Amino acid sequence: MNIALFSAASGMEAQQVNLNTISNNIANGNTTGFKKSKVEFQDLFYSTPRPAGSESGGGNVTPSSVELGNGAQVVSTARVFTQGQLTQTGEKLDIAIEGDGFFEVERP
């Protein structure tokens, strides 16, 4: 496959995952206890078609190397555990934690 086409395709695939994640965050924005997600990206390996000091034609020398990116990929989708908004419900069995922490549930 053409390198430029592969680079563009990998970027589009990575952004599609990002778009799906953002859409899920928006759709569940009013869901009680929902924690949003974020996508982390990484660039793919770089190729160096012209290293530093190589001749670039006409007796000219490349002063620094030319690096060509090969696209991007999704590294992970991570949950964001920041404090949400606490809402008074008036129900005796509704509980919440203010600040850092998780509920620990013990099963019999």
Backbone as CSV, one residue per row, in Angstrom:
resi,resn,N_x,N_y,N_z,CA_x,CA_y,CA_z,C_x,C_y,C_z
1,MET,0.854,-1.179,0.000,0.000,0.000,0.000,0.899,1.240,0.000
2,ASN,0.446,2.261,-0.626,1.167,3.526,-0.657,1.353,4.038,0.776
3,ILE,2.570,4.484,1.116,2.882,4.925,2.479,2.009,6.110,2.890
4,ALA,1.810,7.063,1.989,0.986,8.229,2.320,-0.459,7.816,2.575
5,LEU,-0.956,6.872,1.806,-2.322,6.391,1.982,-2.465,5.632,3.297
6,PHE,-1.474,4.811,3.634,-1.490,4.081,4.902,-1.452,5.044,6.079
7,SER,-0.627,6.083,5.978,-0.522,7.078,7.046,-1.862,7.781,7.265
8,ALA,-2.510,8.166,6.185,-3.813,8.829,6.289,-4.873,7.876,6.831
9,ALA,-4.859,6.631,6.373,-5.851,5.650,6.827,-5.698,5.349,8.311
10,SER,-4.463,5.236,8.788,-4.260,4.944,10.211,-4.732,6.115,11.075
11,GLY,-4.523,7.333,10.600,-5.007,8.506,11.321,-6.524,8.568,11.357
12,MET,-7.170,8.210,10.244,-8.637,8.206,10.206,-9.209,7.129,11.120
13,GLU,-8.583,5.955,11.153,-9.054,4.885,12.045,-8.918,5.300,13.507
14,ALA,-7.800,5.928,13.841,-7.586,6.381,15.219,-8.609,7.450,15.602
15,GLN,-8.891,8.377,14.702,-9.870,9.421,14.995,-11.294,8.875,15.052
16,GLN,-11.562,7.776,14.341,-12.884,7.154,14.435,-13.106,6.587,15.833
17,VAL,-12.070,5.978,16.422,-12.166,5.493,17.802,-12.397,6.675,18.744
18,ASN,-11.691,7.781,18.505,-11.861,8.982,19.325,-13.286,9.525,19.206
19,LEU,-13.814,9.572,18.001,-15.180,10.055,17.773,-16.203,9.161,18.471
20,ASN,-16.010,7.842,18.404,-16.919,6.912,19.086,-16.877,7.113,20.597
21,THR,-15.692,7.344,21.135,-15.542,7.549,22.577,-16.215,8.845,23.012
22,ILE,-16.009,9.916,22.256,-16.642,11.198,22.575,-18.165,11.079,22.469
23,SER,-18.654,10.370,21.456,-20.100,10.169,21.301,-20.676,9.426,22.496
24,ASN,-19.963,8.408,22.977,-20.409,7.665,24.154,-20.426,8.564,25.388
25,ASN,-19.410,9.422,25.522,-19.368,10.356,26.652,-20.562,11.308,26.630
26,ILE,-20.896,11.818,25.458,-22.024,12.748,25.337,-23.345,12.027,25.599
27,ALA,-23.492,10.823,25.040,-24.743,10.073,25.205,-25.005,9.716,26.664
28,ASN,-23.953,9.504,27.442,-24.115,9.098,28.836,-23.843,10.229,29.818
29,GLY,-23.820,11.449,29.343,-23.514,12.593,30.198,-24.436,12.747,31.391
30,ASN,-25.696,12.361,31.258,-26.659,12.485,32.359,-26.900,11.171,33.092
31,THR,-26.129,10.141,32.776,-26.279,8.851,33.451,-25.628,8.921,34.823
32,THR,-26.360,8.531,35.842,-25.845,8.571,37.208,-24.633,7.661,37.341
33,GLY,-23.553,8.202,37.879,-22.342,7.423,38.126,-21.473,7.185,36.909
34,PHE,-21.824,7.753,35.760,-21.031,7.531,34.549,-19.694,8.252,34.642
35,LYS,-18.634,7.595,34.236,-17.301,8.196,34.163,-16.883,8.223,32.700
36,LYS,-16.477,9.384,32.234,-16.112,9.518,30.831,-14.806,8.786,30.537
37,SER,-14.581,8.552,29.257,-13.358,7.908,28.786,-12.590,8.879,27.914
38,LYS,-11.307,8.640,27.790,-10.494,9.422,26.857,-9.581,8.467,26.103
39,VAL,-9.254,8.831,24.886,-8.417,8.005,24.024,-7.009,8.575,24.025
40,GLU,-6.030,7.700,24.116,-4.629,8.114,24.059,-4.025,7.578,22.767
41,PHE,-3.302,8.453,22.075,-2.731,8.121,20.774,-1.214,8.003,20.852
42,GLN,-0.664,7.339,19.857,0.788,7.219,19.722,1.107,7.273,18.235
43,ASP,2.182,7.952,17.907,2.569,7.966,16.507,3.307,6.672,16.181
44,LEU,3.160,6.240,14.930,3.846,5.037,14.486,5.296,5.371,14.175
45,PHE,6.071,4.366,13.898,7.499,4.560,13.659,7.756,5.577,12.552
46,TYR,8.851,6.277,12.700,9.284,7.224,11.682,10.302,6.545,10.785
47,SER,10.250,6.861,9.512,11.298,6.404,8.602,12.157,7.611,8.249
48,THR,13.410,7.364,7.987,14.345,8.441,7.658,14.840,8.226,6.235
49,PRO,14.124,8.793,5.241,14.545,8.592,3.855,15.863,9.288,3.519
50,ARG,16.165,10.381,4.220,17.434,11.089,3.987,18.110,11.379,5.314
51,PRO,19.152,10.627,5.673,19.858,10.918,6.925,20.671,12.206,6.820
52,ALA,21.028,12.761,7.963,21.838,13.991,7.994,23.167,13.750,7.295
53,GLY,23.574,14.719,6.505,24.847,14.639,5.801,24.762,13.949,4.455
54,SER,23.583,13.501,4.056,23.455,12.839,2.756,23.334,13.893,1.663
55,GLU,23.744,13.503,0.475,23.708,14.425,-0.653,22.281,14.513,-1.180
56,SER,21.804,15.736,-1.387,20.432,15.929,-1.846,20.358,16.387,-3.296
57,GLY,21.431,16.277,-4.024,21.442,16.634,-5.435,22.104,17.982,-5.669
58,GLY,22.786,18.117,-6.781,23.447,19.367,-7.133,24.595,19.716,-6.200
59,GLY,25.173,18.730,-5.545,26.281,18.976,-4.626,25.844,19.492,-3.269
60,ASN,24.557,19.613,-3.042,24.052,20.065,-1.741,23.991,18.900,-0.751
61,VAL,24.172,19.238,0.521,24.138,18.226,1.573,22.984,18.554,2.519
62,THR,22.248,17.529,2.928,21.141,17.711,3.862,21.699,18.016,5.245
63,PRO,21.412,19.201,5.827,21.985,19.557,7.126,21.426,18.721,8.280
64,SER,20.165,18.373,8.214,19.572,17.532,9.256,18.756,16.445,8.569
65,SER,18.495,15.386,9.291,17.789,14.267,8.671,16.327,14.632,8.401
66,VAL,15.778,14.017,7.394,14.374,14.187,7.049,13.645,12.958,7.579
67,GLU,12.694,13.181,8.500,11.934,12.068,9.063,10.516,12.101,8.526
68,LEU,10.015,10.942,8.210,8.687,10.819,7.640,7.830,9.978,8.575
69,GLY,6.749,10.561,9.090,5.852,9.836,9.992,5.036,8.805,9.238
70,ASN,4.727,7.705,9.901,3.986,6.620,9.263,2.574,6.463,9.805
71,GLY,2.034,7.490,10.449,0.659,7.429,10.903,0.519,7.466,12.408
72,ALA,-0.677,7.140,12.875,-0.991,7.164,14.307,-1.797,5.928,14.654
73,GLN,-1.778,5.594,15.939,-2.583,4.471,16.409,-3.118,4.769,17.800
74,VAL,-4.182,4.081,18.167,-4.751,4.208,19.503,-3.957,3.315,20.434
75,VAL,-3.470,3.892,21.535,-2.724,3.122,22.523,-3.681,2.533,23.545
76,SER,-4.589,3.360,24.043,-5.534,2.879,25.050,-6.739,3.801,25.126
77,THR,-7.782,3.269,25.712,-8.947,4.062,26.075,-9.036,3.995,27.589
78,ALA,-8.865,5.134,28.246,-8.780,5.164,29.710,-10.007,5.837,30.312
79,ARG,-10.446,5.337,31.430,-11.549,5.910,32.189,-11.014,7.082,33.009
80,VAL,-11.749,8.185,33.071,-11.354,9.369,33.831,-12.135,9.354,35.148
81,PHE,-11.416,9.200,36.259,-12.063,9.049,37.567,-12.074,10.344,38.372
82,THR,-12.437,11.450,37.761,-12.539,12.706,38.498,-13.859,12.743,39.265
83,GLN,-13.905,13.603,40.263,-15.101,13.732,41.108,-16.259,14.256,40.277
84,GLY,-17.385,13.588,40.354,-18.595,14.045,39.685,-19.411,14.938,40.604
85,GLN,-20.538,15.395,40.109,-21.420,16.257,40.891,-22.269,15.402,41.826
86,LEU,-22.312,15.777,43.109,-23.147,15.073,44.073,-24.551,15.662,44.039
87,THR,-25.546,14.793,44.039,-26.937,15.215,43.963,-27.713,14.643,45.143
88,GLN,-28.450,15.497,45.828,-29.312,15.040,46.917,-30.541,14.363,46.315
89,THR,-30.806,13.118,46.737,-31.959,12.396,46.196,-33.075,12.239,47.212
90,GLY,-32.745,12.341,48.504,-33.750,12.139,49.531,-33.998,10.673,49.855
91,GLU,-33.307,9.771,49.178,-33.454,8.334,49.424,-32.437,7.896,50.466
92,LYS,-32.859,7.086,51.449,-31.972,6.663,52.535,-30.867,5.721,52.061
93,LEU,-31.104,4.962,51.004,-30.127,3.972,50.555,-29.191,4.493,49.463
94,ASP,-29.355,5.740,49.027,-28.447,6.329,48.042,-27.227,6.873,48.768
95,ILE,-26.038,6.424,48.368,-24.799,6.860,49.019,-23.806,7.326,47.970
96,ALA,-22.838,8.131,48.396,-21.802,8.645,47.505,-20.542,8.905,48.314
97,ILE,-19.425,8.987,47.618,-18.146,9.319,48.243,-17.735,10.693,47.740
98,GLU,-17.393,11.572,48.653,-16.876,12.882,48.257,-15.361,12.821,48.374
99,GLY,-14.660,13.099,47.272,-13.203,13.003,47.251,-12.760,11.696,46.608
100,ASP,-11.492,11.335,46.855,-10.935,10.122,46.258,-11.462,8.883,46.963
101,GLY,-11.615,7.811,46.224,-11.983,6.541,46.827,-12.989,5.759,46.010
102,PHE,-13.174,4.511,46.424,-14.133,3.607,45.804,-14.889,2.887,46.904
103,PHE,-16.064,2.407,46.576,-16.784,1.541,47.500,-16.203,0.141,47.373
104,GLU,-16.044,-0.529,48.502,-15.612,-1.919,48.480,-16.818,-2.775,48.830
105,VAL,-17.097,-3.735,47.989,-18.249,-4.602,48.192,-17.738,-5.983,48.560
106,GLU,-18.262,-6.509,49.647,-17.866,-7.847,50.082,-19.048,-8.773,49.882
107,ARG,-18.791,-9.871,49.211,-19.848,-10.842,48.961,-19.795,-11.939,50.014
108,PRO,-20.943,-12.478,50.405,-20.943,-13.547,51.416,-20.343,-14.839,50.880
